[in-house]
């Protein structure tokens, strides 16, 4: 006989689900505890909603504890339960536990769908296990689950984290062959993988511009120039900065009168939530990378309170262009994710005088 739950549990489950969407894990957890304190028993839906709220709030250990509790109580765990548990593994970089859950699903005869594999792929990406991500794609094929754009994006991002730029570019090209349409996340991911391959990165970035993904990155007015990198990956941001100076700013840098009328030159790097996804170990975020690249160009910034914006000192820029006879020198470093000390090449841009 199917077990039913009273209106109180159903109402609490709906409230917890709403709190989950609002990123309010503390209140969701309080409601879950209230159900148990009232003497009623949370349903599978209640557990699933609470696990989701916890993993979204980065409380991955609590989420996995709830999942263990469900199984200990012999509750009817579902594909949604496993999806929440695997997503919690991603937040805690628990890639081994993630694989165990996939095996459990097979043992329990719970079919895996593309959402489950997508969560597992994200876990492997965050855990820098590109090798296992590739194996999961093979497993998907064996189990008859067709990959989507999220699967490929995670695989390419895993390549970026593991310094496998050739494999990342290979997957990028493969998407056309299998009929999966690329999105802006795809371009950000592959640029993260290939940014050290300057010509290839430039080619891919141009393609992204032509497809409209980066249409609003450069905003040029008569009195202000702005490069908006807040939604780009780290590799995408480096490529965009080179593109901005190489192509977009040439008419201004090559004409001292035109540049003199410009009042502000800004680079938006983003701050807080807008950059949390791109941060690497050692605080190697977008702001740090842009500052490093500007220093290679002998440019400085004007200090201002907005941590998500870099204001370039126009006078220093004008002097640098003048000092180099109408040129600006970009010393581009081939780097890893935490250091700018590995190898370099100098790219000199000749800016015609208008």
N, C-alpha and C positions, 0 to 999 in steps of 0.2 A: 504494500500500500504506500502511495506517495505521501511523504511527510509534508505537511503544510505549516506555514508560519503565520503568526498573528499580525494584525495591521501595524502593531508597534514595531516589529522587526522590519517589516517591509518599508515603513516610513523612515526608520533609521538608516536602512540600506540606501534609500534614495538620497537622503541627506548626506551620507558619507560619500556617495558618488559625486554629488555636486561639489562638496568640499575638495574632493580629489582634483576636479577640473579647475578649481580655484587655487590650487597649490597650498592648501591649508591642512597639512598633515596632522598638526597638533590637535585641531578641533575634531578631525576625523577619528583620530585615536581615542579622544575623550568619549565620543559617541559610541565607539565600539565597546569601550570599557563599561559605559553606562548600561548597554544591553545586557552584558554578563552580570553586572551588579543587580539588575532588576530581576534576575532569576530566569530570564528568557535566554534562548539559545540562538546565537547568530547563525544565519543560513549560509550556504555556499556563496550566494550573491553578496552577502555582507562581508564575508572573508575576502572575496575577490576585490570588492571596492576598497576595502581597508588596505589590502596589500598594494593596490595601485597607488593609493594616496601616499603610502609610506615610501614606495620606491621613487615616486616623483619628488618627494621631499628629501631624497637621499638617505632615508632611513632604511637602507637595504637589509641590514641585519634583522631588524624587527619584522620586516616583510617576510624574510625567509623563515623566521621563527614561527610566524603565523601559518606559513605553508606547511611546516613540519607538524604543527598542531592539528591542522586539517587532516593530514594523513594519519596521525596518531589516533584521532577520533574516528577513523574510518569513514570520513565524509567523502562524498562523491566529487572528487576533484575533477575539474573540466579543463578543456583546452585554454579557457580564459585564465584559470588558476595557474597553469604552467606558463602562460604568457607573462603574467605579472611576476612570477618567480624568476623567470629568465631575464626580464627587464631589471629586476633587482640585482641579479648577478652582474649585469652590465655596470650598474652604478658602483658596485664594489669590486669590479675587476675580477670576479670569481669565475674564470673561464672553465676551470675543471668542474665546478659544480653545475655550470650551464650544460656541459656535455653529459653529465650524469642525468640531468632532468630530461634531456632528449632521449636518452636510452630508456628511462623510466616510461616515457610516453609510448615507446615501442612495446615495452613489456605489458603495459596496461591497455594496449590496443586503442590508444587515443591518437587519431590521425593528426599529423602535423600539417599546418597550412603555411602560407607565405609569411603571415604575421609572426608565427613562431620562429621560422628560420630568420626573418628579418631581425628579431630581437636577439637571436643567437649570433648573427653576423655582427651586430652592433657591439655585442660583448667581446667578440674576438678582435674587432677593430680597436676598441678602447684598451684592451689588454695587450695590444701589439702582437697578436698571434695571426698574422696574415696566412701562415701555412695552414692553420686549421680553418680559416675562413674559406680558403680554396677547397678544402675537403668537404666543407658544408655545402658548397655549390655543387660538388659532384654528388653528394648525398641527396640533394634536392632533385637532381635529374633521375637518380635511381628510384626515388619515391614518388616521382611523377608530379612534383610541385614546380610550376613555372616561376622563374625569378622575375622580379619587377625592378623598377628603377632604384628602389631603396636597397635592394640586395647588391646591385652593382656599385652604388655609391659607397656602401660600407666596405666592399671589397677594395675599391680604389683608395679609400681613405686608409684602410689597413696597409696598403702598399706604401702610402705616403709616410705613415708612422714607422714602417720597417725599412725605409730607404730602398724600395723596389720600384724605381720609377719606370723601368722598361715594362714590367708586368702591369703596373697601373695604367700606362698608356695603351698596352695591349687590350686590357679590359675595356678601356674607353672606346677603342675602335670596334671591339667586339659587339658593343651595344647596337651598332647599326646592323650588323649581320643577323642578330637575333630579333630585331624589330622592337627594341626598347628605346623610347624617346628620352633623350638626355634633358635634364633640367639644370637650374642654376647650381644646385648642390653638386651635380656631377662635375660641372666645370670648376667649381671651387676645389673639389676633391682632387681632380687630376692636376690642377695647377699646384696644389700642395705637394703632389708627387714629383712633378717635372720642373719645378721652378729653377733648379740649378742648371737645367738644359735651356739656356737663354733663348735660342732661336725657336725651339719647339714650344716653349712656354708662351712666347710672343705670338706664335701662330695660333695656338689654342685660345689665347685671350682675345685675339682679333675675331676669331670665330664666335666667341661668346658675345662680343660687342655687336657683331652683325645679326645675331639671333635675338638681340634685345635684352640679354641678361645683365649687361653692364652699361646700359644706355644712360643711366643717371650717375655713373661714377664720377665723370668730369663735368663740372658746372662752371662755365666761364662767362663772366659779365664784364661790363666796361670798367668797373671799379673793384671787382673782387674775383678771385680765382679759387676754386675749391675742388678738392679731390676727396670723395666720400668712400672710405674703405670699410665702414662699420659692418657690412654684411659679407665681406669677402673673407676667404680663408687666409692664413698667413702667407702661403705661397702665392695666392692670387693677389694679395696686397702688394707684395714685392714686385710682381710682374706689372701691376697697374701703375705703381709709382714710376717704374722705368718708362712705361708707355706714356705717362703724363708728361714727363720731361722731354722725352724723345720726340713726341708728336704733337701733343696738345698745346704745350707752352711755347713752341718754337716762334710763332708770330709775335709773342710778347717779349721773349728773351732776346730776339733779334732786333728789336726796335726799342731803343732806350726811352723815346718819348711815349710810346704805348705803355711801357712798363711803369713809367713815372706816374701815370694817371691811376694806376691800380693802388687801392688803399689797403687791401688785405689779401694774403695768400695763405690759405688754410688747408690742412689735411685732417679729415675726420677719421679718427681711429676707432671710436666707440669706447665705451667704458662700462664696467659692471656686467650686467646680464647680456648686453650686446656683444661682449667679447669673451664671455666665459667658455664658450664652446671651442674657441681657437687657442686658448692658452696652453702652453706646454710647461714642462718642468723647468724650474729656474726662472719663472716669470717671463718666459720668452713669448710675450704677447705682441700684438700689432704695434702698439705704441713704442715698445722697445726696438722692434725691427726698423720701423720708420726712422726713429732717431738715429739708429746706427747707419742707415743708408744715407741720411742727410749729412752725417758727419763725414762720410766717405766723399761727399761732394763739397766739403768745406762750407756747408751751410749751417746756420744756427736758427734757433727758435726764440720767439719773444715769450717770456714767461707770462702765463695767464691762468686763471683758476679752473678752467674747464679741462678736466683730465681726459676727456674723450676727443680733444681737438689739439692739433699742433699748429701754431701760428708762426709761419716762416718769416724771418727777419728780411724784409725786402731790400733794405740798404746793403746787407751783406751779400744777398743774391746778386744785386746789380754790380757790386764791386768784383765779385767772383767772375761774372760774365765779362766784365771789362778787363780784368786781369788776364784772362785767357784769350783776349782778342776776339770776342764775340762767340766764345765757346764755353761750354760747361763740361766738366769732366766727371763722369760717373765711374767711381771705382767699385765695380760690382764684385762682391765676395761670393764664392761658392762655399756654402755653409752646411753645417748640420743644424739640428733644431735648438741647440743651446749655445752655439759659439759662432762668431764671425771670424775665426782665426784660421780657417782652412782654405788656403789658396785664394788668388784674386786675379781679376783681369780688368784692364782699364778700357772704357768705352768713351771715346771723345766725340761729342756732338758739335758739328759746325753749324752755327746759327747765322743765316744770311742777314745782312743789314738791309732793312727795307727803306 
